[in-house]
Amino acid sequence: MKEQNLKILVADDNPSDRMLLETMLDQLGHVVETAVDGQDAVEKFDPDTIQLVCLDIKMPRKDGWEAALEIQQIANEKLIPIVFLSGVSDPAVLQKCLDVGATDFISKPYSPTLVSAKLNAIARLLVLQNTLSEQRDELSVLNQQMVHDQEVAKLVYERITHSNCLSDPALSTLHHGSHIFNGDVILAAYKPNGGIHLLLGDFTGHGLSAAIGALPLADIFFDWTEKGFVMRQILPEINKRLHNILPPNMFCAAAFVDINAHNRTVAVWNAGLPDLLYFAADEKVPRMIASDSLPLGILNEYEFDANIEMFSYESGDFLLAFTDGVYEARTRDNKIHYNTALDPLYAGSVSVNPFVWLENMLQKEGILENPHDDISVLGIDLAQALDHSPQAKATDVAKGGNVPADFAFRYELNAETLKSTDPLPYLLQILTTVPELSKRSGEVFMILSEMYSNALEHGILKLDSNLKRTVEGFAQYYSSREAKLAQLSDGWITIDIKVSSDSHQGCLSLTMADSGDGYDTSQLDLANFDHDMPFNRGLSLINQLCQQVSVSDNGSCISVQYHW
């Protein structure tokens, strides 16, 4: 190691000893400044220039011990080695030198070899200390920059992945991260038809690397929900995006929940999360919705498939979902719970709100104080979700500002298109280019949705709504819908749309016709809308929203006029 030249302050009241040491140090290449006693040494000491102080012990005005203490105070946090010059070998004297902060001793008479070796050792110490100080300062600057960047990134991340829909009274959430960034994500967004889309996700890993995948996921979730796309369309797009951008060892275990308040149905897709718990009001033990799909980002777009379960819900039903941070939580004594602490929940012996019970348990066991993994819980009070019907969610539309719009188009779908495409989001996108229809997008989507469902399910697929009278029949209805749609080889639906308006009023005319045989329309009572009926409410709802409704060709053609 290359020797370092030092600037050394030497204090000795003996002129000959002082001159001898000065000469010796000068020959070794060091710069020397001398002081005649302890007080002189304190006055001449400059922590910005002096790198080493050599002090005789016995000196007038201020001895070496007193000078050493004052010099250390002046140096503050800066490391300035102090070497005592001594001709005594009394252990008590040497011990006191160490007590006041001495780094080493140089005995009199001076040995050039020993002095050189000790100074070289001190020089190496100073080089190391200076290197560490520089690295510390650099790390401090980098750390400040990193903290600033993380705070900005966290703010952007939270704005992208959080929706004010999470404040909906039907929802309860617990979102507790083990790092600055949370690898779990809870997303909620209102659908144009008044329902809610919810997604609970858990990315592999922790911190920023885990949270980074939440950005494209949230972008697609919110954008596609707003445009009216359904769960079966949103999930493949999210999976495709994550599969393309995430490394092979990274994926997102997730649960997607679609609440349709109008039909009082909830569709659930679970891929890699612990069992979701569905608490029915009339059943003690919750139904467990197990994972039966691979997490998002593992399969390519051609391999991906979504196995969705459908339930008909009533007031008093509750749905609970959580990530594996809850399932594999560790207590204060570092024991993994797994199912043990959750047994009362699975057994249905919890008498309070399931979300409240789970949150209290996690708090009581000390799991939230020191989480070993990100912890997220989503509770859905389906009794509150009953209030999300279009009538309950109707918004007041500001008067004035109407922009005239006049256009018309036809949308034709054959059997192959019906099997693979949902036209409603595309139709809604076109119609909401009209500002006044954009303000009423929920009602417009509901009208389109009910007309299309009527044409497809009853006209083309010939499904019987009476199946929806029971929970089992409800599941059978939608299972049959999927099977018949997959096997569809013939049939068509045409959608004719015309928009006309001026500065005072506007009219949306919709006509939907299908190739089906129709049905008996003599029993239709469009004026009767019963919230409690689980089926046959679509046309009555349309009649409530529209100023004119007509049914022709035995129900194979429906025309409506919606005014604003």
ABEGO torsion letter per residue (X at the ends): XBBBBBBBBBBBABAAAAAAAAAAAAAAGBBBBBBABAAAAAAABBAAABABBBBBABBBGBBAAAAAAAAAAAAEABBBBBBBBBABABAAAAAAAAAAGBABBBBOBBBAAAAAAAAAAAAAAAAAAAAAAAAAAAAAAAAAAAAAAAAAAAAAAAAAABBAAAABAABBBBBBBABABBABBBBBBBBAAGBBBBBBBBBBEBEAAAAAAAAAAAAAAAAAAAAGBBAAAAAAAAAAAAAAABBAABBBBBBBBBBBAAAGBBBBBBBGBBBBBBBBAABABBBBBBBABBBBGABBAAABBBBBBBBBBBBGBBBBBBBAAAAABBBAAGBBAEAAAAAAAAAGABABBAAAAAAAAAAAAGAAABBABBBBBBBBBAAAAAAABAAAABBBBBBEGBBBBBBBBBBBBBAAAAAABBAAAAAAAAAAABAAAAAAAAAAAAAAAAAAAAAAAAAAAGBBAAAAABAAAAAAAAAAAAAAAAABABEBBBBBBBBBBBAABBBBBBBBBBABAEBBAAABBAABBBAABABGAAAAAAAAABABBBBBGGGABBBBBBBX
